[in-house]
Amino acid sequence: MSVSKLSSWGHYPYAPQTGREPGWRGSVQTALRDSSARFGTTLPFGNGRSYGDSCLAATDHVLMLRGLDRFIAANWKTGVVRAEAGVTLGEVLALAVPRGWMLPVTPGTQFVTLGGAVANDVHGKNHHVRGTFGRHVRRFSLLRSDCEPLECAPEENVEFYRATIGGLGLTGIVEWVELQLMPVESSRLATQTIPFGNLDEFLALSQEYDAQHEYGVAWIDCLGRGTSLGRGIYVSADHATDQRFDMPQRTVRSVPFAPPWSPVNRFTLKLFNEFYYRRAASKAGPGVVNCASYFYPLDSIRDWNRLYGRRGFQQYQFVVPDGTARDALHAFLDTIASTHAGSFLAVLKRCGPLISPGLLSFPMQGISLALDFPQHDTRNATLFARLDAIVREAGGRQYPAKDAHMSGPDFRAAYPAWQALEQLRDPALMSRFWQRTTH
């Protein structure tokens, strides 16, 4: 089956993809070779949750793998699950949580596929404790156009194991993934909500509370200035111990269409940020929430990306090391506030020292910040050039899974292992991101 007009989550760059959908594992390698012969190169495409152009094929022809959505094996005594690459994290949770198991690492949406989680080596609110997703991948099957299937693990086909984790889908097609889950005593989380007045207060809070809790994350008002620069809400969390494993159904609202212009602007941002800060601050203190509310707040709004209008949006996510984080974040936030080009979503969190097995894994020990900007070619290009310089000078790096603008020199300097990945790249696979940053 062929499907057209697939896109990245940010809808920028606008490059509609046509997808071929192999329905069974046995047909994937043939589809890969056929697509390569017909178009030159292709790319695996999961559930379309990468924001920029890392999920867009250079030829605009992809292999849709969401249909590979079957569980192969599960041991609920040890928490080891093997499932096809198109299974989403939410589908894993639906089976695992009622049995007392949780994903050890999860990003901010449950709609990522297992294959996508491996390819982007996703991280979450507990990186300081568990590291990245790739640290919990026991093994996977890799299908390439130029050899027989490879089973990859920390001690088997090690080069391909390391290159595929965080390898942006370029080393082959991940057929299935075997994952070690984490035991929990509840589907709910005990939280502590703490307002903070500025960036320095956040750095002190996260330094103290992250060391005591499994999860920690902050929302910040990126329009704050002066003594309020970087004010926000910090929320730590741990799994409760009440032996409740129910998964309550959430009310899901939807954005029915993308307006011709973005309603996200300096006026609505100011109103929203003020409202959100005051509302969250009024709920300061301990609380208990279900895991979906804590991990996936935006999943309750279907197609929320349409809020940014038909031109889409770009997310800018970066991490800077601890030693330069304070000055870099001050400069970064001050630059954004001075241009009034803020973001509804502004997520600040601490990354820990645990090293990923992946060659191109994004996190480093330091502070990560993620923001969304409505697409405006001239304004974003000017702003991003200033922000890039701050990140570069601080010794930081940007996240390829969220990127649609990073320069080739910046990428290659921040990810020197890119050459090792290029040597192992399947010649039948090429993304717009890889072509843009390495060629």
C-alpha positions in Angstrom: 0.0 0.0 0.0 1.2 3.5 -0.8 0.4 6.6 1.2 1.2 10.2 0.2 1.6 13.5 1.9 3.3 12.2 5.1 5.2 14.9 7.0 7.3 15.6 10.0 5.5 16.7 13.2 6.7 20.3 12.8 5.5 20.5 9.1 8.7 22.2 8.3 10.4 21.9 6.0 7.4 21.2 3.8 8.4 18.1 1.9 5.5 15.7 1.5 6.6 12.1 1.7 5.2 9.1 -0.2 5.3 6.0 1.8 5.3 2.3 1.0 3.9 0.2 3.8 5.3 -3.4 4.2 2.7 -5.1 6.4 4.8 -8.0 7.6 8.4 -8.4 8.9 9.1 -10.8 6.1 8.5 -8.2 3.4 10.5 -5.4 4.8 14.0 -6.2 3.4 12.5 -6.8 0.0 10.7 -3.5 0.2 14.0 -1.8 1.2 15.8 -3.2 -1.8 13.0 -2.5 -4.2 12.7 1.1 -3.1 16.5 1.5 -3.4 16.4 0.2 -6.9 13.5 2.4 -7.9 14.3 5.7 -6.2 18.0 5.4 -5.3 17.5 5.8 -1.6 14.7 5.7 1.0 14.2 6.0 4.8 12.3 4.3 7.5 9.3 6.3 8.8 7.5 5.4 12.0 4.7 7.5 13.4 5.9 10.9 12.2 6.8 12.4 15.6 10.3 13.7 14.6 10.0 17.4 14.4 12.3 18.4 11.6 13.8 16.7 8.5 15.6 13.7 10.1 12.5 11.6 9.3 12.2 12.9 5.7 13.9 10.9 2.9 16.2 12.8 0.5 14.1 11.3 -2.3 10.7 11.9 -0.5 10.0 8.2 -0.6 9.9 6.4 2.7 9.1 3.0 4.1 6.2 3.2 6.6 6.8 0.9 9.5 3.9 1.8 11.8 2.1 -1.4 10.5 4.7 -3.6 12.2 2.8 -3.3 15.4 2.9 -6.8 16.9 4.3 -8.1 20.2 6.6 -11.1 19.7 7.3 -12.1 23.3 7.0 -10.8 26.9 8.2 -12.2 30.2 6.3 -10.4 32.9 8.4 -12.0 35.6 11.6 -10.3 34.3 10.1 -7.4 32.4 11.7 -8.2 29.1 9.5 -7.4 26.1 10.2 -8.0 22.4 8.0 -6.2 19.9 8.1 -5.1 16.3 9.5 -1.7 15.5 6.2 -0.1 14.7 4.7 -0.7 18.2 4.3 2.6 20.0 5.4 3.4 23.6 1.8 3.8 24.5 1.0 0.3 23.3 3.9 -1.1 25.4 2.6 0.9 28.5 -1.0 -0.5 28.0 0.3 -4.0 28.5 3.1 -3.4 30.9 1.8 -0.9 33.5 -1.2 -3.1 34.7 1.4 -5.8 35.3 3.7 -3.6 37.4 6.2 -2.5 34.7 7.1 0.8 33.3 9.2 2.1 30.4 12.6 3.0 32.1 12.9 6.0 29.8 10.1 7.9 28.0 10.1 11.1 26.0 7.2 13.6 26.1 4.9 11.6 23.9 3.7 8.1 24.0 3.1 8.0 20.2 6.7 7.4 19.3 7.4 3.9 17.9 10.0 1.6 19.3 12.0 1.9 16.1 11.9 5.7 16.4 12.9 5.6 20.1 16.0 3.6 19.1 16.8 5.7 16.1 16.7 9.0 18.1 17.9 7.5 21.4 15.1 9.4 23.2 15.5 10.6 26.7 13.1 11.8 29.4 12.6 13.5 32.8 14.8 10.9 34.5 18.0 11.1 32.4 19.9 11.9 35.6 18.9 8.5 36.9 18.4 6.1 33.9 20.2 7.8 31.0 18.8 7.4 27.5 16.4 4.8 26.0 19.3 3.0 24.3 20.8 2.0 27.7 17.8 -0.3 28.2 17.7 -1.9 24.7 18.9 -5.5 25.1 19.0 -6.3 21.4 17.3 -5.7 18.0 17.1 -7.0 14.5 18.6 -4.8 11.8 17.7 -5.3 8.1 20.0 -3.9 5.5 20.0 -3.7 1.8 23.5 -5.1 1.4 23.6 -8.2 3.7 21.5 -10.7 5.6 19.6 -9.6 8.8 21.8 -8.7 11.7 20.9 -9.3 15.4 22.6 -6.6 17.4 23.3 -6.4 21.1 26.0 -5.0 23.4 28.2 -8.1 22.7 27.0 -9.0 19.2 27.5 -6.9 16.0 28.6 -4.2 18.4 29.5 -1.6 15.8 25.9 -1.7 14.3 24.4 -1.8 17.8 26.1 1.5 18.8 25.6 3.2 15.4 21.9 2.3 15.2 21.1 3.7 18.7 20.8 7.4 17.9 21.7 6.7 14.3 18.6 8.5 12.9 17.4 5.4 10.9 20.4 5.4 8.6 22.1 2.1 9.4 19.2 -0.1 8.3 15.6 -0.9 9.2 15.0 -1.9 12.8 12.7 -4.9 12.5 12.1 -5.6 16.2 13.4 -4.4 19.6 13.9 -6.2 22.9 13.6 -3.9 25.8 14.2 -4.2 29.6 11.3 -2.6 31.5 11.4 -1.1 35.0 9.4 -2.4 37.9 7.0 0.0 39.6 4.5 -0.1 42.4 1.9 2.1 40.9 0.7 3.7 37.7 0.5 7.0 39.6 3.2 9.5 40.6 3.8 11.4 43.8 4.8 14.9 42.7 6.2 18.0 44.3 5.4 21.3 42.5 7.7 24.3 43.3 7.5 27.7 41.7 10.8 29.5 41.2 11.4 33.1 40.4 14.4 33.0 38.0 17.0 30.8 36.3 19.4 30.7 39.3 16.6 29.4 41.5 15.9 26.6 39.0 19.6 25.6 38.9 19.7 25.4 42.7 16.3 23.5 42.9 17.3 20.9 40.2 20.7 20.4 41.8 19.0 19.5 45.1 15.8 17.8 44.0 17.0 15.8 41.0 19.4 13.9 43.3 16.5 12.9 45.5 13.8 11.9 42.9 13.4 9.7 39.9 12.0 12.5 37.7 12.5 16.2 37.5 11.5 18.8 34.9 10.6 22.5 34.7 8.4 24.7 32.6 9.8 28.2 32.2 8.4 31.6 31.1 10.8 32.4 28.3 9.5 36.0 28.1 10.6 36.8 31.6 13.3 39.5 31.9 15.5 41.1 34.6 15.0 39.5 38.0 12.3 37.3 36.5 14.5 35.9 33.7 13.8 32.2 33.5 11.0 32.1 36.2 9.0 28.9 36.1 7.6 25.8 37.7 9.6 22.8 38.8 8.0 19.4 39.3 9.7 16.4 40.7 8.1 13.0 40.9 8.5 9.4 42.0 6.3 6.4 41.4 3.7 6.0 44.2 3.6 2.8 46.2 -0.2 2.3 46.4 -0.3 -0.8 44.2 -2.8 0.9 41.9 -2.1 0.0 38.3 -5.2 1.4 36.6 -4.8 3.4 33.4 -7.6 5.9 33.4 -8.9 7.1 30.1 -8.1 10.8 29.4 -10.4 13.2 27.7 -8.8 14.0 24.3 -9.5 17.2 22.6 -8.5 17.9 19.0 -7.4 20.8 16.9 -9.6 20.3 13.8 -7.5 22.3 11.3 -4.4 24.4 10.9 -5.3 28.1 10.5 -3.6 30.1 7.7 -1.6 32.0 10.2 -0.2 31.1 13.6 -2.2 32.2 16.7 1.0 31.8 18.6 2.4 35.4 18.8 3.9 37.8 21.3 0.5 38.8 22.7 -1.0 35.3 23.1 2.3 34.1 24.5 2.4 36.8 27.2 -1.2 36.0 28.3 -0.7 32.3 28.2 2.6 32.3 30.1 1.2 34.6 32.8 -1.9 32.5 33.2 0.0 29.2 33.2 2.6 30.4 35.8 -0.1 31.7 38.2 -2.3 28.7 37.8 0.6 26.2 38.4 2.0 28.3 41.3 -1.4 28.2 43.0 -1.1 24.3 43.1 2.4 24.4 44.7 3.2 21.5 47.0 2.7 17.7 47.0 0.3 16.0 44.7 -0.6 12.7 43.0 -1.1 12.4 39.3 -1.5 9.6 36.8 1.5 8.8 34.6 -0.1 10.1 31.4 -0.7 13.5 32.9 2.9 13.8 34.1 4.7 12.3 31.1 2.4 13.2 28.2 0.5 16.4 28.8 0.3 17.4 25.1 -1.0 13.9 24.1 -4.4 15.0 25.4 -4.6 17.4 22.5 -4.8 15.5 19.2 -2.9 17.3 16.4 -1.7 20.1 18.7 0.9 20.9 16.1 -1.8 22.5 14.0 -1.9 25.3 16.5 1.2 26.8 14.8 -0.6 27.3 11.5 -0.1 26.0 8.0 3.6 27.0 7.9 4.3 24.8 10.8 6.9 25.3 13.5 10.5 24.5 14.5 11.6 23.2 17.8 15.0 24.3 19.1 16.3 21.9 21.7 19.9 22.0 22.9 22.0 20.9 25.9 25.0 22.8 27.4 27.5 21.4 29.9 27.2 22.2 33.6 30.3 24.5 33.6 28.8 26.9 31.0 25.1 26.3 31.5 24.3 29.3 33.7 25.8 31.9 31.5 24.7 30.3 28.3 21.1 29.9 29.5 21.0 33.5 30.7 22.2 34.7 27.3 19.8 32.4 25.4 16.7 33.4 27.4 17.7 37.1 27.3 18.0 36.9 23.5 14.6 35.3 23.1 12.9 37.7 25.5 14.4 40.7 23.7 12.9 39.6 20.4 9.5 38.7 21.9 9.7 35.4 20.1 8.9 33.1 23.0 7.4 29.7 23.2 4.4 28.1 24.9 6.5 25.0 25.3 9.7 25.8 27.2 11.0 22.6 28.9 14.1 22.8 31.1 15.7 19.8 32.7 19.0 18.5 33.9 20.8 15.7 32.1 23.0 13.3 34.1 26.4 11.7 33.6 25.3 8.3 32.3 26.8 7.6 28.9 24.6 6.2 26.1 25.9 3.3 24.0 24.8 5.3 20.9 27.4 7.0 18.8 25.3 10.1 18.1 23.3 10.3 21.4 22.2 13.9 22.2 22.3 14.3 26.0 25.5 15.3 27.8 25.9 16.1 31.5 24.4 19.5 31.8 21.1 21.4 31.2 18.7 20.9 28.3 16.1 23.4 27.1 13.5 22.9 24.4 11.3 25.6 22.8 8.9 25.8 19.9 8.8 28.7 17.4 6.1 29.3 14.7 7.8 29.1 11.3 8.8 32.5 10.0 11.7 32.2 7.6 13.4 35.5 8.0 12.7 36.0 11.8 13.7 32.4 12.7 16.9 32.5 10.6 18.1 35.7 12.3 17.2 34.5 15.8 18.5 31.0 15.3 21.9 32.3 14.1 22.2 34.2 17.4 21.1 31.2 19.5 23.4 28.9 17.6 26.4 31.1 18.4 25.5 30.9 22.2 25.2 27.1 22.1 28.4 26.7 20.1 30.4 28.9 22.4 29.1 27.1 25.4 30.3 23.8 24.1 26.7 22.5 23.7 24.8 20.8 20.9 21.4 20.6 19.3 19.1 17.6 19.1 18.9 16.2 15.5 15.5 14.6 16.1 14.0 18.1 16.7 16.2 20.0 14.2 15.4 21.7 10.8 18.1 24.3 10.6 21.4 23.2 12.1 24.4 24.0 10.0 26.7 21.3 8.7 29.8 22.7 10.6 27.8 22.9 13.9 26.5 19.3 13.5 29.9 17.9 12.6 31.7 19.7 15.4 29.1 18.7 18.0 28.9 15.0 16.8 32.4 14.0 15.7 31.3 10.3 15.6 29.2 11.2 12.5 32.0 9.9 10.3 31.9 6.5 12.0 28.1 6.4 11.3 28.6 7.4 7.7 30.9 4.4 7.3 28.1 2.1 8.5 25.2 3.9 6.8 23.1 1.6 4.6 23.8 2.9 1.1 20.0 2.6 0.4 19.1 5.1 3.2 19.5 8.9 3.1 17.5 11.6 5.0 17.2 15.3 4.2 18.9 16.0 7.5 21.9 13.8 6.8 22.2 15.2 3.3 22.0 18.7 4.6 24.5 18.4 7.4 27.2 16.0 6.1 27.3 16.6 2.3 
